[in-house]
C-alpha cells in the first residue's frame, strides 16, 4: 500500500484527483485543502509520494517541496500548476521535484507520472509498507491531565460515526482535536474539510457549502459541487458553529436528518455521507435558551461533547508548547537551537494567555525574531508580566486609599474587558453576554480606556 498526500486549495481539483486515483486499490490517499497544514504534516510524516499544487494561500508547492526534502531527502514530490512555464518547471526540478505537470492534464498523464514515481518507491530497499507517526496525534503537544482527559474522549469516539461538538475558548486547539478524530477514524482515507461559519456572507456560504446550479445567481456560470459533496465519506468540520445563520441552521438540520443536500438553485437531492464535527467558543446552551440557536440542531450536534480547557487552567502545557513552537522556528530559519532564559520561562508561566495556544505561538514567534542571540530573554517577549491578575505595587501603596482603590479598579477593568474582547473576537454583543453587562456598559468602558478591540 502506497501512501500519497495530495495538496490543493481547490475542492473541485481534489475531488477530481480523488476520483481518478480511487480506482487503484494499492493507494492510501490523504487529501489536504489547507497548504499550511500540509506543510506541517510533511514535517512529521513520510509519504511515498506528495502531489501538490504550486500556488496556494498559506504555503506554496515549493514550500511543501522544500519542507519535505529537508526532513526526508528522498521524498518524491510532483508539482502541478495552472501557471505552467518553462521557468517554473526548471525551478521545480532544480529544487528536487520528481516531475512538474501543467494544468489541465489528462488522467492518463497523471497516472503515468504516478506509476513512474511509485516504481522508484517499490525499488527502494527502505520501502516495507510501514509508516511512522501513524497514531493520529501529530502536532498535539500537552502534559496536563486536563488536556489528556479531553484527548482520551476524542480517541474513544474517533472510530465511531457519531457527531462531535468541541467547545473551548479561541486558540485552545479545537481544530487540532477535530483533525485527530478524523485521522483516528475509519474515514481517514477520505477528506477532512474545515469551514469557518462566520467567514462568508450567508448567500456565499450556502453556495460554498451546498454547491450551486448554473444560473442560480449572478456569476454562477457553471454548476459547481459544494464542500459537503467533496467531503463525502469523510469528515466535515464546522468551526464557530454559533455564528451560523438561522436559515442555514435549518438546512444543516435537514442534512443531518436526511443525509441529503440540494444545490442552490437546484431541484435534485444528492445523498451524502459525512461525519460532522462542530466547534464553538460560545455558550450554545444559553443561545438555545435565548432562541439564538435551534434546540433540535444543538442536540443533533451534541452527541458527544469535548470541552478544551483554556491554557491558563493547564499551566503544565505552557513550556512544552513554547519549546515546540521555538523548535519549529529554529528548523524553519536554519538555527541550530534556541533557549528560554529562566526569567523568560517565569514570564511565560505568569501570563494568563487570554488568546491561549494561538497567542502563545504568536508571542514566541515575535520573541524569536526580536532576540539577538540563541537565548530568548523576558525582554524579548512582548507581553506584560502577570497579566490577568491585578497586583498591588509599591507605587500604589504610596497613594491615598481612594486613589489606590481607583488605580486597582482601573487595572482590573482594563484587563477584564481586554480578556473578554479578545476571547469574543471584538464582538460587543458576545462580550456583553459573557460579562453579564449590557452593550452600553461595554461601549462606555471601551471609550473610557480607549481600548482598540477590532481585529
C-alpha positions as CSV (number, residue, x, y, z in Angstrom):
1,X,0.0,0.0,0.0
2,X,1.4,3.4,-1.1
3,X,0.6,6.5,1.0
4,X,0.0,9.6,-1.1
5,X,-0.6,13.1,0.1
6,X,-2.5,15.4,-2.3
7,X,-2.5,19.1,-1.6
8,X,-4.7,21.6,-3.5
9,X,-6.8,24.5,-2.2
10,X,-9.4,24.0,-5.0
11,X,-12.1,21.4,-3.8
12,X,-13.0,20.6,-7.4
13,X,-9.4,19.6,-8.2
14,X,-9.1,17.5,-5.1
15,X,-12.4,15.8,-5.8
16,X,-11.3,15.0,-9.4
17,X,-7.9,13.6,-8.4
18,X,-9.6,11.5,-5.7
19,X,-12.0,10.1,-8.2
20,X,-9.2,9.3,-10.7
21,X,-6.9,7.6,-8.1
22,X,-9.5,5.8,-6.0
23,X,-9.8,3.2,-8.8
24,X,-6.4,1.9,-7.7
25,X,-6.7,-0.3,-4.6
26,X,-3.0,0.0,-3.7
27,X,-3.2,3.7,-2.9
28,X,-3.9,5.2,0.5
29,X,-4.9,8.8,-0.3
30,X,-4.6,11.7,2.2
31,X,-6.3,14.8,0.9
32,X,-5.4,18.2,2.3
33,X,-7.1,21.5,1.1
34,X,-5.0,23.6,3.6
35,X,-1.5,24.2,2.3
36,X,-0.2,25.5,5.6
37,X,-1.5,22.4,7.4
38,X,0.1,20.2,4.7
39,X,3.4,21.9,5.2
40,X,3.3,21.0,8.9
41,X,2.2,17.4,8.2
42,X,5.1,16.6,5.9
43,X,7.5,17.7,8.8
44,X,6.3,14.8,10.9
45,X,5.1,12.1,8.5
46,X,6.8,10.5,5.5
47,X,4.7,9.8,2.4
48,X,5.6,7.6,-0.5
49,X,4.5,10.4,-2.8
50,X,3.4,14.0,-2.5
51,X,1.3,15.7,-5.2
52,X,0.9,19.4,-4.6
53,X,-0.5,22.5,-6.4
54,X,2.0,25.3,-7.0
55,X,0.2,28.5,-6.0
56,X,-2.0,28.3,-2.8
57,X,-2.7,30.6,0.1
58,X,-0.7,29.8,3.3
59,X,2.1,28.0,1.6
60,X,3.3,27.3,-2.0
61,X,4.1,24.0,-3.6
62,X,7.8,25.0,-3.4
63,X,7.4,25.5,0.4
64,X,5.9,22.0,0.7
65,X,8.7,20.5,-1.5
66,X,11.4,22.2,0.5
67,X,9.9,21.2,3.8
68,X,9.5,17.5,2.7
69,X,13.1,17.4,1.3
70,X,14.6,18.9,4.4
71,X,13.2,16.2,6.6
72,X,13.2,13.3,4.1
73,X,15.8,13.9,1.3
74,X,14.4,11.0,-0.8
75,X,10.9,12.4,-0.7
76,X,9.1,12.2,-4.1
77,X,7.1,15.3,-5.0
78,X,5.1,16.1,-8.1
79,X,4.1,19.7,-8.6
80,X,1.1,20.6,-10.6
81,X,0.2,24.1,-11.7
82,X,-2.2,26.1,-13.9
83,X,0.7,28.7,-14.3
84,X,3.0,26.3,-16.1
85,X,6.1,28.0,-17.6
86,X,9.5,26.7,-18.6
87,X,11.0,28.7,-15.7
88,X,8.6,27.2,-13.1
89,X,9.3,23.7,-14.4
90,X,13.0,24.2,-14.3
91,X,12.9,25.7,-10.8
92,X,10.8,22.8,-9.6
93,X,13.2,20.2,-11.0
94,X,16.2,22.1,-9.6
95,X,14.5,22.1,-6.2
96,X,14.2,18.3,-6.3
97,X,10.7,17.7,-7.6
98,X,10.2,14.4,-9.3
99,X,8.1,15.9,-12.0
100,X,6.1,19.1,-13.0
101,X,2.6,18.8,-14.6
102,X,0.9,21.7,-16.2
103,X,-2.9,22.1,-15.8
104,X,-5.1,21.0,-17.5
105,X,-3.9,17.4,-17.8
106,X,-5.5,14.1,-18.6
107,X,-6.0,11.3,-16.1
108,X,-3.7,9.1,-18.2
109,X,-0.8,11.6,-17.9
110,X,-1.3,11.8,-14.2
111,X,-1.4,8.1,-13.7
112,X,1.7,7.5,-15.9
113,X,3.6,10.1,-13.8
114,X,2.5,8.4,-10.5
115,X,3.4,5.0,-11.9
116,X,6.9,6.2,-12.6
117,X,7.3,7.7,-9.2
118,X,5.9,4.6,-7.3
119,X,8.3,2.4,-9.3
120,X,11.1,4.3,-7.6
121,X,9.5,3.7,-4.2
122,X,9.0,-0.1,-4.9
123,X,12.6,-0.4,-5.9
124,X,13.8,1.3,-2.7
125,X,15.1,-1.1,-0.1
126,X,13.6,1.1,2.7
127,X,10.1,0.5,1.4
128,X,8.3,-2.0,3.6
129,X,4.8,-0.7,3.6
130,X,5.1,0.8,7.1
131,X,4.9,4.4,8.1
132,X,5.9,6.2,11.2
133,X,3.9,8.5,13.4
134,X,0.6,7.0,12.4
135,X,-1.1,7.4,15.8
136,X,-3.2,10.4,14.5
137,X,-1.9,12.8,17.2
138,X,0.8,14.7,15.3
139,X,1.2,18.3,16.4
140,X,-0.7,17.9,19.7
141,X,1.7,18.9,22.5
142,X,0.5,18.5,26.1
143,X,1.5,17.5,29.6
144,X,-1.6,18.4,31.7
145,X,-4.1,15.9,33.0
146,X,-6.9,18.2,31.9
147,X,-5.9,18.1,28.2
148,X,-5.2,14.4,28.4
149,X,-8.8,13.8,29.6
150,X,-10.2,15.7,26.6
151,X,-7.9,13.8,24.2
152,X,-8.9,10.5,25.7
153,X,-12.5,11.2,24.9
154,X,-11.5,12.1,21.3
155,X,-9.6,8.8,20.9
156,X,-12.6,6.8,22.3
157,X,-15.2,8.3,20.0
158,X,-13.0,8.5,16.9
159,X,-13.7,5.0,15.5
160,X,-17.5,5.6,15.5
161,X,-19.7,7.8,13.3
162,X,-21.4,10.0,15.9
163,X,-21.3,13.7,15.6
164,X,-19.0,15.6,18.0
165,X,-19.2,19.1,19.5
166,X,-16.0,20.6,20.7
167,X,-16.2,23.7,22.9
168,X,-13.5,26.0,24.3
169,X,-12.1,29.5,24.0
170,X,-10.5,30.7,20.8
171,X,-7.0,29.3,20.3
172,X,-7.3,26.3,22.6
173,X,-6.8,23.7,19.8
174,X,-10.3,22.7,18.8
175,X,-9.4,22.1,15.1
176,X,-6.3,20.0,16.2
177,X,-8.7,17.7,18.2
178,X,-11.1,17.5,15.2
179,X,-8.3,16.5,12.9
180,X,-7.1,13.9,15.3
181,X,-10.6,12.4,15.5
182,X,-10.6,12.2,11.7
183,X,-7.1,10.6,11.5
184,X,-8.1,8.0,14.1
185,X,-11.4,7.2,12.4
186,X,-12.3,4.8,9.6
187,X,-12.9,7.8,7.4
188,X,-9.3,8.8,7.4
189,X,-8.7,7.9,3.7
190,X,-11.3,10.4,2.7
191,X,-11.3,14.2,3.0
192,X,-11.3,16.3,6.2
193,X,-12.9,19.6,5.2
194,X,-12.8,22.5,7.6
195,X,-15.0,25.6,7.2
196,X,-15.5,28.8,9.3
197,X,-19.2,29.5,9.7
198,X,-18.6,33.2,10.2
199,X,-16.1,33.8,7.4
200,X,-18.5,34.4,4.5
201,X,-21.9,36.2,4.0
202,X,-24.9,33.8,4.2
203,X,-25.6,33.6,0.4
204,X,-21.9,32.8,-0.4
205,X,-21.6,30.4,2.4
206,X,-24.7,28.4,1.3
207,X,-23.2,28.2,-2.2
208,X,-19.8,27.0,-0.9
209,X,-21.4,24.5,1.4
210,X,-24.2,23.0,-0.8
211,X,-22.9,23.9,-4.3
212,X,-25.0,25.6,-6.9
213,X,-26.5,25.1,-10.3
214,X,-25.6,27.1,-13.4
215,X,-27.5,30.4,-13.4
216,X,-28.6,30.1,-9.8
217,X,-27.3,33.7,-9.2
218,X,-25.2,36.3,-11.0
219,X,-21.8,34.9,-11.6
220,X,-22.8,31.2,-11.5
221,X,-21.6,30.4,-15.0
222,X,-21.4,26.7,-14.3
223,X,-22.7,24.0,-11.9
224,X,-20.3,23.7,-9.0
225,X,-20.3,20.9,-6.3
226,X,-20.3,22.1,-2.7
227,X,-17.8,21.3,0.0
228,X,-20.2,18.8,1.6
229,X,-20.1,16.8,-1.6
230,X,-16.3,17.0,-1.7
231,X,-16.3,15.7,1.9
232,X,-18.5,12.7,1.1
233,X,-17.4,9.6,3.1
234,X,-15.1,11.9,5.1
235,X,-15.3,14.4,7.9
236,X,-16.8,17.9,7.8
237,X,-15.6,20.4,10.4
238,X,-17.9,23.4,11.2
239,X,-15.7,25.9,13.1
240,X,-17.5,28.6,15.0
241,X,-20.9,26.9,14.5
242,X,-22.5,29.5,16.8
243,X,-22.1,32.1,14.0
244,X,-24.3,30.1,11.6
245,X,-27.4,32.0,10.4
246,X,-30.9,30.7,11.3
247,X,-31.6,29.9,7.7
248,X,-28.5,27.8,7.3
249,X,-29.2,26.1,10.7
250,X,-32.5,24.8,9.2
251,X,-30.7,23.4,6.1
252,X,-28.0,21.8,8.2
253,X,-30.5,20.1,10.4
254,X,-32.2,18.7,7.3
255,X,-28.9,17.4,6.0
256,X,-28.1,15.7,9.4
257,X,-31.5,14.1,9.5
258,X,-31.9,13.0,5.8
259,X,-28.3,12.8,4.7
260,X,-29.2,14.7,1.6
261,X,-28.4,18.1,0.2
262,X,-29.6,20.3,-2.7
263,X,-27.6,22.7,-4.8
264,X,-28.5,26.4,-4.6
265,X,-31.0,26.8,-7.5
266,X,-31.3,23.0,-7.9
267,X,-34.2,20.6,-7.5
268,X,-32.4,17.2,-7.3
269,X,-31.5,15.8,-3.9
270,X,-27.9,14.5,-3.5
271,X,-27.2,11.8,-1.0
272,X,-24.1,12.4,1.1
273,X,-22.3,10.5,3.9
274,X,-20.3,12.8,6.2
275,X,-19.4,12.8,9.8
276,X,-19.9,16.2,11.4
277,X,-17.6,17.7,14.0
278,X,-18.6,21.2,15.1
279,X,-16.7,23.7,17.3
280,X,-17.6,26.9,19.1
281,X,-16.3,29.3,21.7
282,X,-19.8,30.4,22.5
283,X,-22.3,29.1,25.1
284,X,-24.7,27.2,22.7
285,X,-26.9,26.1,25.6
286,X,-27.5,29.7,26.6
287,X,-28.1,30.6,22.9
288,X,-30.7,27.9,22.7
289,X,-32.5,29.3,25.8
290,X,-32.4,32.8,24.1
291,X,-33.7,31.4,20.8
292,X,-30.4,32.3,19.0
293,X,-29.6,28.7,18.1
294,X,-32.0,25.9,17.2
295,X,-32.5,23.4,20.0
296,X,-33.0,20.4,17.7
297,X,-29.8,21.2,15.9
298,X,-27.9,21.7,19.2
299,X,-28.9,18.2,20.3
300,X,-28.0,16.7,16.9
301,X,-24.5,18.2,17.1
302,X,-24.0,17.5,20.8
303,X,-24.0,13.7,20.6
304,X,-20.5,13.7,22.2
305,X,-19.2,16.8,23.9
306,X,-15.4,17.5,24.2
307,X,-14.5,20.7,26.2
308,X,-11.0,22.0,25.8
309,X,-9.8,23.8,28.9
310,X,-8.1,27.2,28.5
311,X,-4.3,27.4,28.7
312,X,-4.4,29.4,32.0
313,X,-6.0,26.3,33.6
314,X,-3.3,23.9,32.4
315,X,-0.1,25.7,33.2
316,X,1.9,22.4,32.7
317,X,1.3,22.8,28.9
318,X,2.8,26.3,28.6
319,X,6.5,25.5,28.4
320,X,6.2,22.3,26.4
321,X,4.1,24.2,23.8
322,X,6.5,27.2,23.9
323,X,9.5,24.9,23.3
324,X,7.6,23.1,20.5
325,X,6.9,26.4,18.7
326,X,10.5,27.6,19.3
327,X,11.9,24.3,17.8
328,X,9.7,24.8,14.7
329,X,11.1,28.4,14.3
330,X,14.6,27.1,14.6
331,X,14.1,24.5,11.9
332,X,12.4,27.0,9.6
333,X,15.2,29.6,9.9
334,X,18.2,27.3,10.0
335,X,19.1,28.0,13.6
336,X,20.6,25.1,15.5
337,X,18.9,25.7,18.8
338,X,17.4,28.5,20.9
339,X,16.6,28.5,24.6
340,X,14.4,30.5,27.0
341,X,16.1,32.1,29.9
342,X,14.8,31.4,33.5
343,X,13.3,34.9,33.5
344,X,11.5,34.3,30.2
345,X,10.1,30.9,31.4
346,X,8.8,32.6,34.6
347,X,7.1,35.3,32.5
348,X,5.5,32.7,30.2
349,X,4.2,30.9,33.3
350,X,2.8,34.0,34.9
351,X,0.9,35.3,31.9
352,X,-2.8,34.4,31.7
353,X,-2.9,33.7,27.9
354,X,-6.3,35.1,27.0
355,X,-5.6,34.0,23.4
356,X,-4.5,30.6,24.5
357,X,-2.0,28.5,22.4
358,X,-2.6,30.7,19.4
359,X,-1.4,33.7,21.3
360,X,1.5,31.8,22.8
361,X,2.7,30.8,19.3
362,X,2.5,34.4,18.2
363,X,4.4,35.7,21.2
364,X,7.1,33.0,20.8
365,X,7.5,33.9,17.1
366,X,7.9,37.6,17.9
367,X,10.3,36.9,20.7
368,X,12.4,34.6,18.4
369,X,12.9,37.4,15.8
370,X,13.4,40.1,18.4
371,X,16.1,38.2,20.3
372,X,19.7,39.0,19.5
373,X,21.2,35.5,20.2
374,X,20.4,31.9,21.0
375,X,18.8,32.8,24.3
376,X,15.3,34.4,24.4
377,X,15.0,36.6,27.5
378,X,12.0,38.1,29.1
379,X,12.6,41.5,27.5
380,X,12.2,39.8,24.1
381,X,8.7,38.6,24.9
382,X,6.2,41.3,24.1
383,X,3.6,40.9,26.9
384,X,3.0,42.3,30.4
385,X,4.1,40.4,33.4
386,X,1.4,38.7,35.4
387,X,-1.4,39.8,33.0
388,X,-4.8,38.8,34.1
389,X,-4.0,39.2,37.8
390,X,-4.2,42.7,39.3
391,X,-1.4,43.1,41.8
392,X,-0.7,45.8,44.4
393,X,2.5,47.6,43.5
394,X,4.8,49.7,45.7
395,X,3.7,52.8,43.9
396,X,0.0,52.1,44.8
397,X,0.9,51.8,48.5
398,X,2.2,55.4,48.4
399,X,-1.2,56.7,47.3
400,X,-4.2,57.7,49.4
401,X,-6.7,54.9,49.9
402,X,-9.3,56.3,47.4
403,X,-6.6,56.8,44.7
404,X,-5.1,53.4,45.3
405,X,-8.6,51.8,45.0
406,X,-9.3,53.6,41.8
407,X,-5.9,52.5,40.4
408,X,-6.6,48.9,41.2
409,X,-10.2,49.1,39.8
410,X,-8.9,50.7,36.6
411,X,-6.3,47.9,36.0
412,X,-9.0,45.3,36.7
413,X,-11.5,46.8,34.3
414,X,-8.9,47.1,31.5
415,X,-7.6,43.6,31.9
416,X,-11.0,42.0,32.4
417,X,-12.5,43.8,29.4
418,X,-9.5,43.2,27.2
419,X,-9.6,39.4,28.0
420,X,-13.3,39.1,27.1
421,X,-13.0,41.2,23.9
422,X,-10.1,39.0,22.7
423,X,-12.0,35.9,23.6
424,X,-15.0,37.1,21.6
425,X,-13.0,38.5,18.7
426,X,-14.1,42.0,19.4
427,X,-17.8,41.3,19.2
428,X,-19.6,43.7,21.6
429,X,-22.8,41.6,21.9
430,X,-21.0,38.4,22.8
431,X,-18.7,40.3,25.2
432,X,-21.6,41.9,27.0
433,X,-23.2,38.4,27.2
434,X,-20.1,36.9,28.7
435,X,-19.6,39.7,31.2
436,X,-23.2,39.9,32.3
437,X,-23.4,43.5,31.2
438,X,-25.4,45.4,28.6
439,X,-23.9,46.7,25.3
440,X,-24.0,50.3,26.5
441,X,-21.8,49.5,29.5
442,X,-19.2,47.7,27.3
443,X,-19.1,50.7,24.9
444,X,-18.7,53.1,27.9
445,X,-15.7,51.1,29.2
446,X,-14.2,50.8,25.8
447,X,-14.4,54.5,25.3
448,X,-13.3,55.3,28.8
449,X,-10.0,53.4,28.4
450,X,-9.6,53.9,24.6
451,X,-9.4,50.1,24.0
452,X,-8.9,49.1,20.4
453,X,-10.7,45.9,20.1
454,X,-11.4,45.1,16.4
455,X,-9.2,42.5,14.6
